[in-house]
Amino acid sequence: MNKTILILLLSPFFIFAQDFSDEDFIYLKRHEHIKINLNEHQFDISNNISEQAEYLTSNKLYFANESMSFDSFRTIEDIEAYTYIPSTDKKIKVDYIETKRDFDNGVFYSDQESKSFIFPAVTKGAITNLSYKEIIKDPHFLGLFRFGTYVPTKSAQLSIEFPKNVTIGHIEFNTKNIDVDFQKKDSSNGYTYTWTVNNIEGFQGEDDSESMLYYVPHIIVYIKNYTEEGKTYDVLNDVSDLYNWYNSLVEQIDDKDLKKVYDIADNITKGLSTKSEKAEAIFNWVQDNITYVAFEDGLGGFIPRGAASVCDKRYGDCKDMANLLYEMLNHVGIESYRTWIGTRDRQYSYHDVPTPMVDNHMINTAIVENDTIFLDATDSYVPYGMPSGFTQTKEALLGIDEDTYKIIKVPVQNASKSISKVTSEFTLDNTSVKVTEKREMTGYEKVDFISDYTFKKNDQTDEQFLNTSLALGNNKTKYTNITKANFNNKQTPLVLEYDLNIENYAKNIGNKTYINLNIDRSLSKSGLDLEGRKYSKKIDYHFEKQFTSHLTIPEGYKVSYIPEELSFENPHYGYKITYSVEGKVLTQHKTIFVKTLSIQNEEFESWNSFIKSLIKAYKKSIILEKI
């Protein structure tokens, strides 16, 4: 191609005022054009995708690795990819594209595949170009478009072209701080909606922040309805349409051979008199006996497998477990419903976004003695009566019957349900400290510990794992006599006991000994960078930590100093530490609580004040003096 012509083609993406010259890699454009055709109730939908990127330095050449995913609902066609080198006026085409099935460690089976390649000859100054067509096979899955991404973009544009007998819905997220230019074009063939954003900065994730969907500007488009022969047909006009589609999938569940499922339910609940006891027994059985695996296989990723099959094979995904609970619970007279829900990674409401984008999970909801119980058997350790932590605050869509649904919110669980109670007995041997400690954990505190122990311990010994996860004392802390109780009993606290030997922990200065009883310094590394932080801090659940530490005062010593009462009070987080002496025992009581799921930007200074105050309190030592 003539270099002058190419520059003219590129010029729309260079003329904007925003200066991204200090970046390593930028998108010159990311454009998508969805075209919808309709003929006799059959949709023909394609998405033409075009991307152009420039390597301003040689620091991030790994972006030359490109991958495009597709599955049963969408295919990829007409790929054109090449690298243009302005300094030599060369255009080098991609000559090999690999198609492979994608798996990750958490997915048992997936129909997702990818087409992958590497842009050739990429170096500083190179411009990569990619275009392809995505065929969307189901009108429920138009998806979303991100105006922003992880690197700056000169021109981000989504357009959707559709006939006049089709109605399109759209909703923007996180766009209040950017300039979105919306244009509507009316032609004889239909309408074209176009959203354009120029010069948008890159969005980088932050530690402990909400998911990217909470802050990256994006838009969701969907088909609301269409009209043919004077009659209007709804697709996703509102939540009722979404539920009707979900219900059409539920009607395809294999409900054969349920007698074996019912026999198991009867056997599980034999001898139990109350509905609460029966519901708990069935929930525990599914948790303990059905292994969670993820399936992503076209409509098989949406239609639960038959309860009999799941019982026989002893594995299933979230919807399989939800359906098995549904069959078992209703069989023994407990009102229960299949329930669609999104995890906290998705900020959407069913009322705002009546599309499959709003949820990515399925659970069961049971009504037990007038209590609404959310049952998620995919979380192997959460106790009966508590929802999985990642569904708190989310809207749940309960399928009541063929035509009726209900939307209710999963409540946030009180901090009193997730308590760590730590009792420590300290004895002093010169500068070494020996501690006998007992930890009792309930709720999500217990769930977190068991999950970490199960999936992160790997080949570590118990001592190595505790040294890493608890990080008590100093780097010379040694753990012995480690025991665990109620590891598999979900309704009783996990009891963890061990002995500690911490060398060179106390300090002797003259006839005084300084010792700090705060060997556990929870939250001490939770401060926020006020200068660079952009996004809110996510907290998984409300919790409370209660510490009681007893120090036996050595013979020949007296207590010459104890810190005054220390505290920080905020409705959402705080602590209180007190000291007292009775006879030969010095006692420290310490309580720390967090009762919020998010620290918003306007609360950063308050949160940091809390953490700084807590760290300062952690540094307080007591002083023993020789008599």
C-alpha positions, 0 to 999 in steps of 0.5 A, a space after each residue: 500500500 502507498 505510504 501516503 494513502 496509509 497515513 491518510 487512513 490512519 490520520 483520524 486516529 492521530 489527530 486527537 489532542 490527547 498525548 499518550 507519548 509516555 505510554 508503551 502501547 496504545 490502541 489507535 482504535 477499537 471499533 465494533 459494528 453489530 448488524 442485525 437482520 431479521 427474516 421470519 422470526 429468524 435473526 441474523 446477527 454479526 459483529 464486525 470487529 476492528 482493532 489497531 494498536 501502536 507500539 510506542 516503545 519496545 517495553 511491551 512487545 508481549 501484546 503482540 500475542 493475540 487471542 480471540 475466543 468463541 463458543 457455541 453461541 458465536 463463531 469467528 470468520 474472515 480474520 485479517 491480521 497484519 503488522 505495518 512498519 512505518 519506517 520501512 513501509 512494510 505490511 507483514 501478514 499473519 501467516 498462521 492462526 492456531 485454533 484450540 480448545 480452551 480449558 482452565 483449572 476450574 472448568 471440567 468441560 468447556 466448549 470455548 475455543 480460541 484462535 491465537 496468533 502472534 503479530 509478526 515483526 513487532 518492534 518499536 513503532 510497529 502498528 498492528 491491525 486486526 479485523 474479523 467477523 463474529 457471528 452471534 447465533 442467539 439474540 439473547 447474547 449481544 454482550 457488552 462493549 468496553 469503551 475503556 480497557 487496560 491501555 489508552 485508546 484513541 478511538 473506541 466506538 460501538 455501532 449497532 445497525 438494525 431494522 425498524 421493526 426491531 427495538 434495541 435497549 442499551 444502558 451505559 455504566 461508569 461513563 459520567 466522567 467521559 464524553 460519550 458521543 451518541 449518534 442516531 442515524 435513520 435510513 430507509 433500511 433501519 436505524 444505526 446507533 453509534 457511541 464514540 469515545 475519543 482519547 480514553 485513558 487505560 484502566 489498571 486494576 488495584 489490590 482488593 478493588 471491585 471487579 473491572 466492571 465497577 469502574 471501566 466505562 462500558 455499555 450493554 446493548 440488547 434486543 428488546 422486541 421485534 414486530 412482524 405481521 403487525 404483532 410484537 414479539 418480546 425478546 428481552 424487553 424486561 425481566 419477565 422475558 428473561 425469566 420466560 427464556 430461563 424457564 424454557 431452558 428449565 423445561 428441558 431438564 431431564 426429570 427421568 429416574 427421580 425415584 433414586 433421588 427421592 430415595 436418597 432424600 428420604 434416607 437422609 431425612 429419616 428420623 428428622 422431625 423439623 423442616 429445618 433439620 431436613 433442609 440442613 441434612 439435604 444441603 450438607 449431603 449435596 455439599 459433601 457428596 456432589 463434587 463441584 465442576 464447571 461446565 461451559 457447553 452451549 445451552 448445556 451451560 444454562 440447562 441443569 442436568 437431570 438430578 438422577 444423573 448428578 446423583 449417579 455421577 456424583 459431580 455437577 456444576 452450580 445449576 446441577 446442584 441447585 436443581 438437585 436441591 430443588 428435587 430433594 427439598 420439594 420431595 420432603 415437603 420443603 418449599 424451594 426454588 431454582 434461583 439465578 443470581 450474579 456474583 458480586 463481580 457483576 454490579 447489574 440489576 435485573 430491572 436495569 439489565 434484563 439480559 443474561 449478563 446480569 447473572 453468572 451463577 445458580 443456587 437454590 432458595 428454600 423457605 423453611 419455617 418462614 425463613 428464606 434460606 439461600 443454599 449454594 452447595 458449590 461452596 463446600 464449607 459455608 454452613 447451612 443458613 448462610 449464603 455464599 459470601 460472593 452472593 451477598 447484596 446480589 439480586 436473586 431471581 427465584 423461579 416460582 412456577 412457569 409464569 411467576 418469579 420473584 426478585 429478592 436481595 441476598 442480605 449481608 451477613 452480620 459480623 456476629 456470624 463470622 467471628 475469630 475468637 483467639 485465646 492466648 496464654 503467654 509465659 516468659 523465658 528470659 527474652 523468649 516467649 512461649 504461647 499456647 493459643 486456641 483459635 475458634 472460627 465461625 462463618 466466613 472466617 472459618 470458610 476462608 481458613 478451610 478454603 486456604 488450607 485446602 487449596 493453598 497449603 499444597 505441599 507445605 507442612 501445617 507449621 509452614 502454612 500457619 507461619 505464612 497465613 497467620 504470621 504471628 510474632 516474628 520470623 523466628 516463630 515456631 509452631 508445635 502441637 498443632 491440632 484441628 477440630 470440627 474441620 468438617 462440622 459446618 455448624 460448630 466453630 473450627 478449633 485450631 490449637 498450637 504452641 508457639 515458641 518465639 525467640 528474641 521476642 522480649 527485650 531486657 533493658 536493665 532491670 526492665 523487660 518489654 513485651 508486646 502481646 500483639 503477636 497477631 497484627 490483623 489488618 496492619 497491611 490494609 492501608 490505602 495509597 491516598 495518592 494513587 488509589 482510584 477505586 473503592 476497596 472491596 471487603 469480602 464479608 463483615 467480621 469480628 476478631 476477639 482476642 484474650 491474652 493472658 501473661 503469667 507474670 514471672 516470679 520476681 517481677 511486677 508490672 510497672 507499666 500497661 498501656 491505657 485503653 486504646 480504641 477507634 470508633 466508626 460505625 463500619 470499623 473499629 477496635 478496642 484494646 484494654 489491659 488489666 492486672 489481677 494477681 499474677 496474671 496480666 490480661 489484654 482484651 482486644 476486639 477488631 470489627 469490620 462491618 462494611 463490604 466496601 470502602 468508598 473513595 470518600 472514606 479512604 482517609 477515615 479508613 487509613 486513620 483506623 489502620 494507622 491507629 490500630 498499627 500504633 496500638 499494636 506497637 504498645 508494649 507492657 513493662 515488667 520490672 524486677 522486684 
